[in-house]
Amino acid sequence: MSQNLLYTIVLLAFCQVSSEYIRGCYFTNWAHYRPGIGKYDPEDYEPGLCTHIFFAFAKLKEDFTIDAFDPEDLPSGSQGGYYARINGLKEKQPDLKTLISVGGWSAGTTIFKQMASNSENRQKFAKSVADFIKKYKFDGIDIDWEHPDADDKENFINMLKDLKEANSDKLITIAVTAAGEKIDLSFDVPEVEKYIDFINVMTYDFHGSSWEAKTGQNSPLYVPEGDTSKFSTSDAMNHWAEKGMPKNKLIVGIATYGRGWALDDPSNTGIGSPGKPAPAMEFTREAGIASYYEICKLDGTRKWDDVQKVPYMVKDNLWFGYDDSKSIKGKMDWLKQNGFGGAFVWTLDFDDFKGQCPDGGGAKYPLLNTIKNELSGKSPSNNPNTPKPVTPKPDTPTNDKQYIVKAGDSCWNIATVAGLTLEQLKAKNPGLNCDPLWVRIFA
């Protein structure tokens, strides 16, 4: 091997290892319409909280060009234009990256299907994006198509390819589902990876009173024993990785809000208790949902779900599953241990940005600051031999007492104890699945 080639390999390895974790934050262009202390403006942001801000949302028009949803976002807006105000945050944080997010849940899927269906439409869209980004000084685009179907798989790839060709010097990201079946049906993951910088996996809304008549956690890290739904952060992130997305391009979604129920029986407060959507709160004003700063002020009883590693709050007949600093720290620890690329929040304006929580001592942004503190270091390289994560479980002997699996064990740990390489371990165990509680080692 030549000296120059060796130097190049070492340099590439160093660059990969020393990359920073992504700390993404969605800014919603409707939060400034909330009353009183719920009103959120770009100037409420604290420099350094996020590495990337996603401006939600721009709209995809019927002619397949993009435009502002709200005229107030534009320079002609009466408040100075929210595009300009968000990008103005770079004056105090020069390394901040801003992306315009196109779509969202309310945009639906039909217009995206039509746009992606043929080359002419896609190229018109891609050029419109390039013009929009340049005009309003964004650093890239975030595609929030909720959600492509199986018949969109090839068109989705072609859309990303055209976007990349028209915006080669800009960031391209996508917000994607956490549902395993949808991932399998709708995404050619190795092809998607070629054209995006990273993906925001929406690992929240696993359970909610708008579609379920019993309590459940909004964004659990793990599923309970025996739950085959795989509705959890760990299952979703691992599924994307197993399908071929490099872990350093997988960004974990963190909800700064909770999902809530009004319990049928206030004395029955466990997971799975019958209920209907909790009434709308003062500021979020949507039944069944509450911001973190509304939940923390309920003055209810906080309970810890030690299986799913998230809390829930009970106040009279109200029940909210949510994330707090403890659960987020646990998720950040898990993220780092398993080699993922960072975390993002939906949304900036749902955190306690005014320092209102009674037990918070007036500290602002407790959730985002937890992420910032935990992910301020360098992210690991995307090593293909990174251990596959296993849901922590109590120490349990194998059926032949050859090996005891401890919390956090993986194929890598087992191979090391057995004195084998990963390749040797897999060769001795054809079809080996690292997810079960134990794996028998054959001599």
C-alpha positions in Angstrom: 0.0 0.0 0.0 1.4 3.4 -1.0 2.1 6.0 1.6 -0.4 8.4 -0.1 -3.1 5.9 -0.1 -2.5 5.0 3.6 -2.7 8.8 4.4 -6.0 9.1 2.6 -7.5 6.2 4.4 -6.4 7.6 7.8 -7.7 11.0 6.9 -11.1 9.7 5.9 -11.3 7.6 9.0 -10.5 10.7 11.1 -13.1 12.8 9.4 -15.7 10.2 9.9 -14.9 9.6 13.6 -14.8 13.3 14.4 -18.1 14.3 12.8 -20.6 16.0 15.2 -23.9 14.6 16.3 -26.9 16.1 14.5 -29.1 18.1 16.9 -32.1 19.1 14.7 -35.0 21.2 15.7 -38.3 21.9 13.9 -39.6 25.5 14.0 -43.3 25.7 13.3 -44.6 28.8 11.5 -47.9 28.7 13.4 -46.5 28.9 16.9 -46.3 32.7 16.9 -50.1 32.8 16.6 -50.5 31.2 20.0 -51.7 33.4 22.8 -49.7 34.8 25.8 -46.8 32.7 27.0 -47.5 30.1 24.3 -46.4 32.5 21.5 -43.1 31.4 20.0 -40.9 33.6 17.8 -37.5 33.0 16.3 -35.9 35.3 18.8 -37.0 32.9 21.6 -34.3 30.5 20.3 -31.1 30.2 22.3 -28.0 30.1 20.2 -26.3 26.7 20.3 -29.3 24.6 21.1 -29.5 23.0 17.6 -27.1 22.3 14.8 -30.0 22.4 12.2 -33.3 24.1 12.2 -36.1 22.8 9.9 -38.6 25.5 9.0 -42.1 23.8 9.0 -43.6 24.1 6.5 -43.6 25.3 2.9 -46.2 23.9 0.5 -46.1 22.0 -2.7 -48.4 23.7 -5.2 -50.5 22.1 -7.9 -48.0 23.2 -10.5 -45.3 21.3 -8.5 -43.4 24.4 -7.4 -43.0 25.3 -3.7 -44.2 28.4 -2.0 -44.8 29.8 1.5 -47.8 28.4 3.4 -48.2 31.7 5.2 -47.5 35.2 3.6 -46.1 36.2 7.0 -43.1 34.0 6.3 -42.1 36.2 3.3 -40.1 39.4 3.4 -43.3 41.3 2.8 -44.8 40.0 6.0 -45.9 42.5 8.7 -43.4 41.0 11.2 -40.3 41.2 9.0 -40.7 37.7 7.4 -40.2 34.5 9.4 -37.8 33.1 6.8 -35.5 36.1 7.3 -35.8 36.0 11.0 -35.0 32.3 11.2 -32.0 32.7 9.0 -31.0 35.8 11.0 -30.2 33.4 13.9 -27.0 32.6 12.1 -25.6 36.0 13.1 -25.3 34.7 16.7 -24.7 31.1 15.6 -22.7 31.1 12.4 -22.5 27.4 12.1 -26.3 26.9 12.3 -27.8 25.2 9.2 -31.4 26.0 8.2 -33.6 23.9 5.9 -37.0 24.5 4.5 -39.3 21.6 5.2 -41.9 20.8 2.5 -45.1 18.9 3.2 -46.2 17.7 6.6 -49.1 15.6 7.7 -51.7 18.2 6.6 -50.2 18.3 3.1 -51.3 14.7 2.4 -49.7 12.4 -0.1 -51.6 13.0 -3.4 -49.7 16.1 -4.5 -46.4 14.3 -3.9 -47.5 11.3 -5.8 -48.4 13.4 -8.8 -45.1 15.4 -8.6 -42.9 12.3 -8.4 -44.8 10.4 -11.1 -42.9 11.7 -14.1 -39.6 13.3 -15.0 -41.0 16.7 -16.1 -42.8 17.2 -12.8 -39.9 16.1 -10.7 -37.4 18.4 -12.5 -39.8 21.4 -12.2 -40.0 20.7 -8.5 -36.2 20.3 -8.1 -35.6 23.6 -9.9 -38.2 25.4 -7.8 -36.5 24.1 -4.7 -33.2 25.4 -5.9 -34.6 28.8 -6.6 -36.5 28.9 -3.3 -33.4 28.0 -1.2 -31.3 30.6 -3.0 -33.9 33.3 -2.7 -34.6 32.9 1.0 -31.1 31.9 2.1 -31.7 28.3 3.3 -29.0 25.7 3.4 -31.1 22.9 2.1 -34.5 21.1 1.9 -36.3 18.6 4.2 -38.9 16.5 2.4 -41.8 15.5 4.7 -43.9 13.3 2.4 -46.3 11.5 4.8 -46.1 8.9 3.4 -45.1 7.2 0.1 -46.8 4.0 -0.8 -45.4 0.8 -2.3 -46.1 2.1 -5.8 -44.1 5.3 -5.1 -40.9 3.4 -4.3 -39.1 4.0 -7.6 -40.6 7.5 -8.0 -39.4 8.5 -4.6 -35.8 7.6 -5.5 -36.1 9.5 -8.8 -37.4 12.5 -6.9 -34.4 12.5 -4.6 -32.0 12.0 -7.5 -33.4 15.0 -9.3 -33.3 17.0 -6.2 -29.7 16.2 -5.6 -28.7 17.0 -9.1 -30.3 20.4 -8.9 -29.1 21.1 -5.4 -25.7 19.4 -5.3 -24.2 21.9 -2.8 -27.2 21.9 -0.5 -28.4 19.6 2.3 -31.2 17.2 1.4 -33.0 15.4 4.3 -36.2 13.5 4.6 -38.6 12.9 7.5 -39.7 9.3 7.5 -42.0 6.8 9.2 -41.1 4.7 12.1 -43.5 1.9 11.1 -41.5 -1.2 10.0 -44.2 -2.5 7.5 -44.3 0.9 5.8 -40.5 1.0 5.6 -40.5 -2.4 3.9 -43.2 -1.5 1.4 -42.3 2.0 0.4 -38.5 2.5 0.6 -35.6 1.1 -1.3 -33.3 2.1 1.6 -29.8 1.5 0.0 -31.0 3.7 -3.0 -32.4 6.4 -0.7 -29.1 6.6 1.1 -27.3 7.7 -2.0 -29.1 11.0 -2.3 -29.7 12.2 1.2 -27.5 13.7 3.9 -29.5 12.2 6.8 -33.1 11.1 7.7 -35.3 12.2 10.6 -37.1 9.1 11.9 -40.4 10.1 13.5 -40.1 7.9 16.5 -43.2 9.3 18.3 -47.0 9.1 17.9 -46.7 5.3 18.5 -49.9 5.6 20.7 -52.5 8.3 20.9 -56.0 8.9 22.1 -57.1 10.2 18.6 -56.9 6.6 17.3 -56.7 4.4 20.5 -59.2 4.1 23.3 -56.7 3.1 25.9 -53.6 4.7 27.3 -50.2 4.2 25.8 -46.8 5.8 25.6 -46.2 8.4 22.9 -42.5 7.6 22.3 -41.3 4.6 24.2 -37.7 3.5 23.9 -38.6 -0.2 24.2 -41.8 -2.2 23.9 -43.1 -4.3 26.8 -42.2 -8.0 26.9 -44.5 -9.9 24.6 -45.6 -6.9 22.6 -45.1 -7.8 19.0 -46.1 -4.4 17.6 -42.5 -3.1 17.6 -43.9 0.4 18.3 -40.8 1.8 19.9 -37.8 4.0 19.2 -35.3 1.2 19.4 -37.3 -1.1 17.0 -37.8 1.7 14.5 -34.2 2.8 14.4 -32.8 -0.7 14.2 -35.2 -1.6 11.4 -34.0 1.3 9.3 -30.4 0.3 10.0 -31.1 -3.4 9.2 -32.6 -2.3 5.8 -29.4 -0.7 4.9 -29.4 3.0 6.1 -26.0 3.8 7.7 -26.5 4.6 11.3 -24.7 7.9 11.1 -27.5 9.0 8.8 -30.2 7.9 11.1 -31.5 10.7 13.4 -33.7 9.8 16.4 -37.0 11.7 16.8 -37.8 13.2 20.2 -41.2 14.6 21.0 -41.4 17.7 23.2 -45.1 17.0 23.7 -47.2 14.2 25.1 -50.3 12.3 24.1 -53.2 12.3 26.6 -56.4 10.6 27.7 -59.3 11.4 29.9 -59.6 8.2 31.9 -62.9 6.4 32.1 -62.1 5.3 35.6 -59.7 7.7 37.4 -58.6 4.9 39.8 -57.4 2.8 36.8 -54.2 4.7 35.8 -51.9 2.0 34.3 -50.8 1.5 30.8 -53.7 0.3 28.7 -56.4 1.9 30.8 -59.6 2.8 28.9 -60.1 6.5 28.1 -61.0 9.1 25.4 -59.0 12.1 24.2 -57.9 14.5 26.9 -59.5 17.9 26.5 -57.5 20.6 24.6 -55.0 22.6 26.7 -54.8 26.4 26.8 -52.0 26.8 24.4 -51.7 23.7 22.1 -55.5 23.8 21.7 -55.8 20.3 20.3 -57.6 17.4 22.1 -55.3 14.6 23.2 -52.1 16.5 23.0 -50.1 18.8 25.3 -46.8 20.5 25.2 -44.1 19.6 27.8 -44.6 23.0 29.5 -48.3 22.3 29.8 -47.8 18.8 31.2 -45.2 19.8 33.7 -47.6 22.4 35.1 -50.4 20.0 35.7 -49.3 19.4 39.3 -50.0 15.7 38.8 -48.3 12.5 39.9 -45.3 11.6 37.7 -44.9 7.9 37.3 -42.0 6.1 35.7 -42.5 3.3 33.2 -39.3 1.2 33.8 -40.1 -1.2 30.9 -40.6 1.4 28.2 -38.2 3.9 29.9 -40.5 6.9 29.7 -42.7 8.7 32.3 -46.4 9.4 32.4 -48.4 12.0 34.3 -51.7 11.4 36.1 -53.8 14.3 37.3 -57.4 13.5 38.4 -58.8 11.8 35.3 -56.1 13.0 33.0 -53.3 10.7 31.8 -50.3 11.9 29.6 -47.5 9.8 28.2 -44.5 12.0 27.4 -40.7 12.5 27.6 -38.8 14.4 30.2 -35.1 15.1 30.9 -34.6 11.6 32.4 -36.1 9.7 29.6 -34.3 11.8 27.0 -31.0 11.3 28.7 -31.7 7.6 28.5 -32.4 7.8 24.8 -29.3 9.8 24.2 -27.2 7.2 26.1 -28.8 4.5 24.0 -28.3 6.5 20.8 -24.6 6.9 21.5 -24.1 3.3 22.6 -25.6 2.1 19.3 -23.9 4.5 16.9 -26.7 6.6 15.6 -26.1 10.0 14.1 -28.0 12.3 16.5 -31.5 13.4 17.5 -34.1 15.9 16.4 -37.1 17.4 18.2 -40.6 18.1 17.2 -40.8 21.0 18.1 -38.9 24.0 19.6 -42.1 25.6 20.8 -43.3 22.6 22.8 -40.3 22.6 25.2 -40.4 24.8 28.3 -38.9 27.7 26.4 -40.0 30.3 29.0 -38.8 28.3 32.1 -42.3 27.8 33.5 -42.1 24.3 35.0 -42.5 24.5 38.8 -39.6 22.1 39.5 -37.4 23.6 36.8 -35.9 26.4 38.8 -36.7 28.8 35.9 -34.3 27.0 33.5 -35.4 27.3 29.9 -35.4 24.5 27.3 -34.8 21.6 29.8 -35.4 19.0 27.1 -33.3 20.6 24.4 -30.5 21.3 26.8 -30.5 17.7 27.8 -29.9 16.7 24.2 -27.3 19.5 23.8 -25.4 18.4 26.9 -25.5 14.7 26.0 -24.6 15.1 22.3 -22.1 17.9 22.4 -19.2 15.5 21.7 -18.2 13.8 18.5 -20.3 11.0 17.0 -18.8 7.6 16.3 -17.9 6.4 12.8 -20.4 4.4 10.9 -18.6 1.1 11.6 -20.3 -1.9 9.9 -19.1 -3.9 12.9 -20.9 -1.7 15.4 -22.7 -4.1 17.8 -26.3 -4.7 16.9 -28.3 -3.4 19.9 -30.4 -5.7 22.1 -33.2 -4.5 24.3 -31.8 -4.6 27.9 -33.3 -7.4 29.9 -32.4 -9.0 33.3 -29.5 -11.5 33.5 -30.9 -14.7 32.1 -29.1 -18.0 31.5 -29.3 -19.8 28.2 -31.1 -23.0 28.0 -27.9 -25.0 28.0 -26.1 -22.8 30.6 -23.2 -22.2 28.3 -23.5 -18.4 28.5 -25.3 -15.7 30.5 -26.6 -12.7 28.5 -26.5 -9.4 30.5 -28.3 -6.2 29.8 -26.9 -4.6 26.7 -25.3 -7.7 25.3 -25.0 -8.2 21.6 -23.5 -10.5 19.0 -20.3 -8.6 19.4 -20.2 -9.3 23.2 -21.1 -12.9 22.7 -18.4 -13.4 20.0 -15.8 -11.7 22.2 -16.5 -14.0 25.2 -16.5 -17.0 22.9 -13.2 -15.9 21.4 -14.7 -15.6 17.9 -14.9 -12.9 15.3 -18.3 -11.9 14.2 -17.8 -13.7 10.9 -16.8 -16.9 12.8 -19.8 -16.6 15.1 -22.2 -16.2 12.2 -20.5 -19.1 10.3 -21.0 -21.4 13.3 -24.7 -20.3 13.7 -26.3 -20.0 10.2 -29.3 -17.7 10.2 -28.2 -16.2 13.5 -30.5 -13.5 14.8 -29.0 -11.2 17.4 -32.3 -9.9 18.8 -33.4 -12.9 21.0 -32.6 -12.9 24.7 -29.9 -15.5 24.2 -27.8 -17.0 21.5 -26.3 -20.5 21.9 -22.6 -20.7 21.1 -21.7 -23.9 19.3 -18.1 -25.1 19.7 
